[in-house]
Protein backbone atom coordinates (compact mmCIF):
# COMPACT_ATOMS: atom_id res chain seq x y z
CA UNK A 1 0.00 0.00 0.00
CA UNK A 2 1.37 3.39 -0.98
CA UNK A 3 1.69 5.95 1.80
CA UNK A 4 1.83 9.73 1.23
CA UNK A 5 4.12 12.01 3.21
CA UNK A 6 2.52 14.79 5.17
CA UNK A 7 2.57 18.25 3.60
CA UNK A 8 4.99 19.56 6.27
CA UNK A 9 7.51 16.80 5.43
CA UNK A 10 7.35 17.57 1.69
CA UNK A 11 8.00 21.24 2.36
CA UNK A 12 11.00 20.37 4.53
CA UNK A 13 12.50 18.19 1.77
CA UNK A 14 12.03 20.94 -0.81
CA UNK A 15 13.81 23.47 1.37
CA UNK A 16 16.69 21.14 2.27
CA UNK A 17 18.84 21.75 -0.89
CA UNK A 18 18.66 25.48 -0.35
CA UNK A 19 19.80 25.11 3.22
CA UNK A 20 22.85 23.01 2.34
CA UNK A 21 23.82 24.78 -0.93
CA UNK A 22 26.01 27.49 0.67
CA UNK A 23 27.88 24.85 2.68
CA UNK A 24 28.56 22.80 -0.48
CA UNK A 25 29.83 25.85 -2.32
CA UNK A 26 32.08 26.77 0.57
CA UNK A 27 33.72 23.34 0.34
CA UNK A 28 34.44 23.78 -3.39
CA UNK A 29 36.06 27.21 -3.09
CA UNK A 30 39.71 27.00 -1.98
CA UNK A 31 40.57 28.86 1.17
CA UNK A 32 43.03 31.74 0.89
CA UNK A 33 46.52 30.73 2.05
CA UNK A 34 47.41 32.59 5.25
CA UNK A 35 50.68 34.48 5.43
CA UNK A 36 52.94 32.90 8.09
CA UNK A 37 53.49 35.14 11.08
CA UNK A 38 57.00 33.82 11.80
CA UNK A 39 58.65 35.12 8.63
CA UNK A 40 58.95 37.93 6.10
CA UNK A 41 57.09 37.82 2.79
CA UNK A 42 58.93 38.92 -0.36
CA UNK A 43 57.16 39.39 -3.72
CA UNK A 44 59.33 39.24 -6.85
CA UNK A 45 58.33 39.86 -10.47
CA UNK A 46 60.93 38.52 -12.88
CA UNK A 47 61.12 38.29 -16.67
CA UNK A 48 62.76 35.38 -18.45
CA UNK A 49 63.87 35.21 -22.07
CA UNK A 50 64.61 32.63 -24.72
CA UNK A 51 66.49 33.63 -27.88
CA UNK A 52 66.17 31.42 -30.94
CA UNK A 53 66.70 31.58 -34.68
CA UNK A 54 63.34 31.51 -36.54
CA UNK A 55 62.80 28.25 -38.40
CA UNK A 56 59.40 28.87 -39.98
CA UNK A 57 58.30 31.52 -42.50
CA UNK A 58 54.67 32.27 -43.39
CA UNK A 59 54.21 34.01 -46.74
CA UNK A 60 51.14 35.04 -48.71
CA UNK A 61 51.53 34.25 -52.42
CA UNK A 62 48.71 35.18 -54.76
CA UNK A 63 47.62 35.77 -58.33
CA UNK A 64 45.60 38.77 -59.51
CA UNK A 65 44.10 38.78 -63.01
CA UNK A 66 41.84 41.20 -64.90
CA UNK A 67 39.61 40.43 -67.88
CA UNK A 68 36.54 41.72 -69.68
CA UNK A 69 34.18 39.17 -68.14
CA UNK A 70 34.00 37.47 -64.77
CA UNK A 71 34.42 34.03 -66.35
CA UNK A 72 37.56 35.04 -68.22
CA UNK A 73 39.09 36.62 -65.14
CA UNK A 74 38.47 33.47 -63.08
CA UNK A 75 39.74 31.15 -65.82
CA UNK A 76 42.96 33.09 -66.25
CA UNK A 77 43.41 33.24 -62.51
CA UNK A 78 42.87 29.50 -62.07
CA UNK A 79 45.41 28.68 -64.82
CA UNK A 80 48.11 30.90 -63.29
CA UNK A 81 47.43 29.67 -59.77
CA UNK A 82 47.74 26.09 -61.00
CA UNK A 83 51.22 26.93 -62.29
CA UNK A 84 52.11 28.53 -58.95
CA UNK A 85 50.95 25.47 -57.02
CA UNK A 86 52.84 23.15 -59.35
CA UNK A 87 56.03 25.18 -58.79
CA UNK A 88 55.58 24.98 -55.00
CA UNK A 89 55.03 21.22 -55.06
CA UNK A 90 58.00 20.75 -57.36
CA UNK A 91 60.11 22.72 -54.89
CA UNK A 92 59.19 20.22 -52.16
CA UNK A 93 56.55 22.19 -50.25
CA UNK A 94 54.28 19.67 -48.50
CA UNK A 95 50.50 19.75 -48.96
CA UNK A 96 50.00 20.50 -45.26
CA UNK A 97 51.99 23.72 -45.76
CA UNK A 98 49.72 25.02 -48.55
CA UNK A 99 46.38 26.63 -47.72
CA UNK A 100 44.05 28.83 -49.76
CA UNK A 101 43.35 31.91 -47.66
CA UNK A 102 41.14 34.03 -49.96
CA UNK A 103 39.43 33.94 -53.37
CA UNK A 104 37.85 37.17 -54.61
CA UNK A 105 36.08 38.42 -57.73
CA UNK A 106 35.16 42.09 -58.07
CA UNK A 107 33.93 44.31 -60.93
CA UNK A 108 36.10 47.18 -62.13
CA UNK A 109 34.37 50.52 -62.72
CA UNK A 110 34.98 53.64 -64.77
CA UNK A 111 33.73 56.75 -63.04
CA UNK A 112 32.68 59.92 -64.86
CA UNK A 113 31.26 63.13 -63.51
CA UNK A 114 27.47 63.24 -63.34
CA UNK A 115 27.19 59.72 -64.81
CA UNK A 116 26.61 56.35 -63.22
CA UNK A 117 29.69 54.11 -62.99
CA UNK A 118 30.25 51.71 -65.86
CA UNK A 119 31.70 48.21 -65.43
CA UNK A 120 34.85 47.91 -67.54
CA UNK A 121 35.92 44.43 -66.49
CA UNK A 122 36.48 42.07 -63.58
CA UNK A 123 39.40 41.40 -61.28
CA UNK A 124 39.94 37.94 -59.81
CA UNK A 125 42.39 37.14 -57.03
CA UNK A 126 43.47 33.95 -55.32
CA UNK A 127 45.66 34.13 -52.22
CA UNK A 128 47.65 31.23 -50.84
CA UNK A 129 49.32 30.89 -47.42
CA UNK A 130 52.63 29.06 -47.73
CA UNK A 131 54.73 27.78 -44.86
CA UNK A 132 58.45 27.54 -45.56
CA UNK A 133 60.23 25.21 -43.14
CA UNK A 134 63.58 25.85 -44.83
CA UNK A 135 63.92 29.63 -44.60
CA UNK A 136 67.21 29.60 -46.48
CA UNK A 137 65.38 28.39 -49.62
CA UNK A 138 62.32 30.62 -49.33
CA UNK A 139 63.79 33.53 -51.31
CA UNK A 140 64.73 31.32 -54.25
CA UNK A 141 61.30 29.69 -54.25
CA UNK A 142 59.59 33.09 -54.18
CA UNK A 143 61.51 34.18 -57.28
CA UNK A 144 60.38 30.97 -59.00
CA UNK A 145 56.76 31.69 -58.04
CA UNK A 146 56.91 35.12 -59.63
CA UNK A 147 58.20 33.54 -62.83
CA UNK A 148 55.12 31.27 -62.78
CA UNK A 149 52.65 34.15 -62.44
CA UNK A 150 52.45 35.04 -58.74
CA UNK A 151 52.08 38.83 -58.68
CA UNK A 152 50.81 39.55 -55.15
CA UNK A 153 53.22 38.38 -52.45
CA UNK A 154 53.29 39.56 -48.85
CA UNK A 155 55.48 38.49 -45.96
CA UNK A 156 57.39 36.87 -44.53
CA UNK A 157 56.15 36.34 -41.01
CA UNK A 158 59.19 34.71 -39.41
CA UNK A 159 58.32 32.60 -36.38
CA UNK A 160 59.20 29.44 -34.48
CA UNK A 161 57.89 25.98 -35.20
CA UNK A 162 58.18 25.06 -31.49
CA UNK A 163 56.68 28.15 -29.84
CA UNK A 164 55.65 26.21 -26.72
CA UNK A 165 59.20 24.95 -26.20
CA UNK A 166 60.59 28.48 -26.47
CA UNK A 167 58.00 29.79 -23.99
CA UNK A 168 58.75 27.04 -21.49
CA UNK A 169 62.45 27.89 -21.74
CA UNK A 170 61.63 31.54 -21.02
CA UNK A 171 59.46 30.52 -18.05
CA UNK A 172 62.26 28.44 -16.54
CA UNK A 173 64.60 31.39 -16.95
CA UNK A 174 62.07 33.68 -15.23
CA UNK A 175 61.81 31.35 -12.21
CA UNK A 176 65.60 31.09 -11.97
CA UNK A 177 65.92 34.88 -12.04
CA UNK A 178 63.23 35.27 -9.37
CA UNK A 179 64.99 32.78 -7.06
CA UNK A 180 68.37 34.45 -7.55
CA UNK A 181 66.88 37.87 -6.78
CA UNK A 182 65.10 36.54 -3.68
CA UNK A 183 68.36 35.03 -2.43
CA UNK A 184 70.07 38.41 -2.93
CA UNK A 185 67.38 40.28 -0.94
CA UNK A 186 67.43 37.67 1.81
CA UNK A 187 71.21 37.87 2.17
CA UNK A 188 71.13 41.66 2.26
CA UNK A 189 68.51 41.54 5.02
CA UNK A 190 70.33 38.89 7.04
CA UNK A 191 67.70 36.25 6.27
CA UNK A 192 67.37 33.06 4.26
CA UNK A 193 64.79 31.94 1.71
CA UNK A 194 62.59 29.39 3.45
CA UNK A 195 60.18 28.43 0.68
CA UNK A 196 57.95 29.64 -2.15
CA UNK A 197 54.39 30.48 -1.16
CA UNK A 198 52.88 31.40 -4.53
CA UNK A 199 53.78 31.44 -8.26
CA UNK A 200 51.70 33.12 -10.95
CA UNK A 201 52.38 34.06 -14.55
CA UNK A 202 52.19 37.83 -14.90
CA UNK A 203 50.50 38.95 -18.11
CA UNK A 204 50.64 37.18 -21.44
CA UNK A 205 53.93 35.71 -22.72
CA UNK A 206 55.41 37.84 -25.49
CA UNK A 207 55.98 36.07 -28.80
CA UNK A 208 58.09 37.65 -31.54
CA UNK A 209 56.29 40.08 -33.83
CA UNK A 210 55.98 39.48 -37.57
CA UNK A 211 58.64 41.00 -39.81
CA UNK A 212 56.78 43.51 -42.03
CA UNK A 213 57.49 43.11 -45.73
CA UNK A 214 55.48 43.53 -48.92
CA UNK A 215 56.70 42.34 -52.29
CA UNK A 216 55.07 42.59 -55.69
CA UNK A 217 55.81 40.35 -58.60
CA UNK A 218 57.41 42.84 -60.98
CA UNK A 219 59.58 44.35 -58.28
CA UNK A 220 60.82 40.92 -57.29
CA UNK A 221 61.68 40.01 -60.87
CA UNK A 222 63.73 43.18 -61.12
CA UNK A 223 65.61 42.10 -57.99
CA UNK A 224 66.41 38.43 -58.59
CA UNK A 225 67.75 36.16 -55.86
CA UNK A 226 65.48 37.50 -53.13
CA UNK A 227 67.16 36.99 -49.75
CA UNK A 228 65.25 36.11 -46.56
CA UNK A 229 67.48 36.59 -43.50
CA UNK A 230 66.08 34.95 -40.32
CA UNK A 231 68.13 36.77 -37.66
CA UNK A 232 67.14 36.06 -34.05
CA UNK A 233 63.90 36.38 -32.11
CA UNK A 234 63.41 36.77 -28.38
CA UNK A 235 60.53 35.17 -26.49
CA UNK A 236 59.76 36.55 -23.02
CA UNK A 237 57.73 35.33 -20.05
CA UNK A 238 57.05 37.14 -16.77
CA UNK A 239 56.28 35.47 -13.42
CA UNK A 240 55.28 36.74 -9.99
CA UNK A 241 56.72 34.69 -7.11
CA UNK A 242 56.02 35.10 -3.38
CA UNK A 243 58.82 33.91 -1.10
CA UNK A 244 58.90 33.36 2.64
CA UNK A 245 62.11 34.61 4.27
CA UNK A 246 63.23 33.62 7.76
C-alpha positions in Angstrom: 0.0 0.0 0.0 1.4 3.4 -1.0 1.7 6.0 1.8 1.8 9.7 1.2 4.1 12.0 3.2 2.5 14.8 5.2 2.6 18.3 3.6 5.0 19.6 6.3 7.5 16.8 5.4 7.3 17.6 1.7 8.0 21.2 2.4 11.0 20.4 4.5 12.5 18.2 1.8 12.0 20.9 -0.8 13.8 23.5 1.4 16.7 21.1 2.3 18.8 21.8 -0.9 18.7 25.5 -0.4 19.8 25.1 3.2 22.8 23.0 2.3 23.8 24.8 -0.9 26.0 27.5 0.7 27.9 24.9 2.7 28.6 22.8 -0.5 29.8 25.9 -2.3 32.1 26.8 0.6 33.7 23.3 0.3 34.4 23.8 -3.4 36.1 27.2 -3.1 39.7 27.0 -2.0 40.6 28.9 1.2 43.0 31.7 0.9 46.5 30.7 2.1 47.4 32.6 5.2 50.7 34.5 5.4 52.9 32.9 8.1 53.5 35.1 11.1 57.0 33.8 11.8 58.6 35.1 8.6 59.0 37.9 6.1 57.1 37.8 2.8 58.9 38.9 -0.4 57.2 39.4 -3.7 59.3 39.2 -6.8 58.3 39.9 -10.5 60.9 38.5 -12.9 61.1 38.3 -16.7 62.8 35.4 -18.5 63.9 35.2 -22.1 64.6 32.6 -24.7 66.5 33.6 -27.9 66.2 31.4 -30.9 66.7 31.6 -34.7 63.3 31.5 -36.5 62.8 28.3 -38.4 59.4 28.9 -40.0 58.3 31.5 -42.5 54.7 32.3 -43.4 54.2 34.0 -46.7 51.1 35.0 -48.7 51.5 34.2 -52.4 48.7 35.2 -54.8 47.6 35.8 -58.3 45.6 38.8 -59.5 44.1 38.8 -63.0 41.8 41.2 -64.9 39.6 40.4 -67.9 36.5 41.7 -69.7 34.2 39.2 -68.1 34.0 37.5 -64.8 34.4 34.0 -66.4 37.6 35.0 -68.2 39.1 36.6 -65.1 38.5 33.5 -63.1 39.7 31.1 -65.8 43.0 33.1 -66.3 43.4 33.2 -62.5 42.9 29.5 -62.1 45.4 28.7 -64.8 48.1 30.9 -63.3 47.4 29.7 -59.8 47.7 26.1 -61.0 51.2 26.9 -62.3 52.1 28.5 -58.9 50.9 25.5 -57.0 52.8 23.2 -59.4 56.0 25.2 -58.8 55.6 25.0 -55.0 55.0 21.2 -55.1 58.0 20.7 -57.4 60.1 22.7 -54.9 59.2 20.2 -52.2 56.5 22.2 -50.2 54.3 19.7 -48.5 50.5 19.8 -49.0 50.0 20.5 -45.3 52.0 23.7 -45.8 49.7 25.0 -48.6 46.4 26.6 -47.7 44.0 28.8 -49.8 43.3 31.9 -47.7 41.1 34.0 -50.0 39.4 33.9 -53.4 37.8 37.2 -54.6 36.1 38.4 -57.7 35.2 42.1 -58.1 33.9 44.3 -60.9 36.1 47.2 -62.1 34.4 50.5 -62.7 35.0 53.6 -64.8 33.7 56.8 -63.0 32.7 59.9 -64.9 31.3 63.1 -63.5 27.5 63.2 -63.3 27.2 59.7 -64.8 26.6 56.3 -63.2 29.7 54.1 -63.0 30.3 51.7 -65.9 31.7 48.2 -65.4 34.9 47.9 -67.5 35.9 44.4 -66.5 36.5 42.1 -63.6 39.4 41.4 -61.3 39.9 37.9 -59.8 42.4 37.1 -57.0 43.5 33.9 -55.3 45.7 34.1 -52.2 47.7 31.2 -50.8 49.3 30.9 -47.4 52.6 29.1 -47.7 54.7 27.8 -44.9 58.4 27.5 -45.6 60.2 25.2 -43.1 63.6 25.9 -44.8 63.9 29.6 -44.6 67.2 29.6 -46.5 65.4 28.4 -49.6 62.3 30.6 -49.3 63.8 33.5 -51.3 64.7 31.3 -54.3 61.3 29.7 -54.3 59.6 33.1 -54.2 61.5 34.2 -57.3 60.4 31.0 -59.0 56.8 31.7 -58.0 56.9 35.1 -59.6 58.2 33.5 -62.8 55.1 31.3 -62.8 52.6 34.2 -62.4 52.4 35.0 -58.7 52.1 38.8 -58.7 50.8 39.5 -55.2 53.2 38.4 -52.5 53.3 39.6 -48.8 55.5 38.5 -46.0 57.4 36.9 -44.5 56.1 36.3 -41.0 59.2 34.7 -39.4 58.3 32.6 -36.4 59.2 29.4 -34.5 57.9 26.0 -35.2 58.2 25.1 -31.5 56.7 28.1 -29.8 55.7 26.2 -26.7 59.2 25.0 -26.2 60.6 28.5 -26.5 58.0 29.8 -24.0 58.8 27.0 -21.5 62.4 27.9 -21.7 61.6 31.5 -21.0 59.5 30.5 -18.0 62.3 28.4 -16.5 64.6 31.4 -17.0 62.1 33.7 -15.2 61.8 31.4 -12.2 65.6 31.1 -12.0 65.9 34.9 -12.0 63.2 35.3 -9.4 65.0 32.8 -7.1 68.4 34.5 -7.6 66.9 37.9 -6.8 65.1 36.5 -3.7 68.4 35.0 -2.4 70.1 38.4 -2.9 67.4 40.3 -0.9 67.4 37.7 1.8 71.2 37.9 2.2 71.1 41.7 2.3 68.5 41.5 5.0 70.3 38.9 7.0 67.7 36.3 6.3 67.4 33.1 4.3 64.8 31.9 1.7 62.6 29.4 3.4 60.2 28.4 0.7 58.0 29.6 -2.1 54.4 30.5 -1.2 52.9 31.4 -4.5 53.8 31.4 -8.3 51.7 33.1 -10.9 52.4 34.1 -14.5 52.2 37.8 -14.9 50.5 38.9 -18.1 50.6 37.2 -21.4 53.9 35.7 -22.7 55.4 37.8 -25.5 56.0 36.1 -28.8 58.1 37.7 -31.5 56.3 40.1 -33.8 56.0 39.5 -37.6 58.6 41.0 -39.8 56.8 43.5 -42.0 57.5 43.1 -45.7 55.5 43.5 -48.9 56.7 42.3 -52.3 55.1 42.6 -55.7 55.8 40.4 -58.6 57.4 42.8 -61.0 59.6 44.4 -58.3 60.8 40.9 -57.3 61.7 40.0 -60.9 63.7 43.2 -61.1 65.6 42.1 -58.0 66.4 38.4 -58.6 67.8 36.2 -55.9 65.5 37.5 -53.1 67.2 37.0 -49.7 65.3 36.1 -46.6 67.5 36.6 -43.5 66.1 34.9 -40.3 68.1 36.8 -37.7 67.1 36.1 -34.0 63.9 36.4 -32.1 63.4 36.8 -28.4 60.5 35.2 -26.5 59.8 36.5 -23.0 57.7 35.3 -20.0 57.0 37.1 -16.8 56.3 35.5 -13.4 55.3 36.7 -10.0 56.7 34.7 -7.1 56.0 35.1 -3.4 58.8 33.9 -1.1 58.9 33.4 2.6 62.1 34.6 4.3 63.2 33.6 7.8 
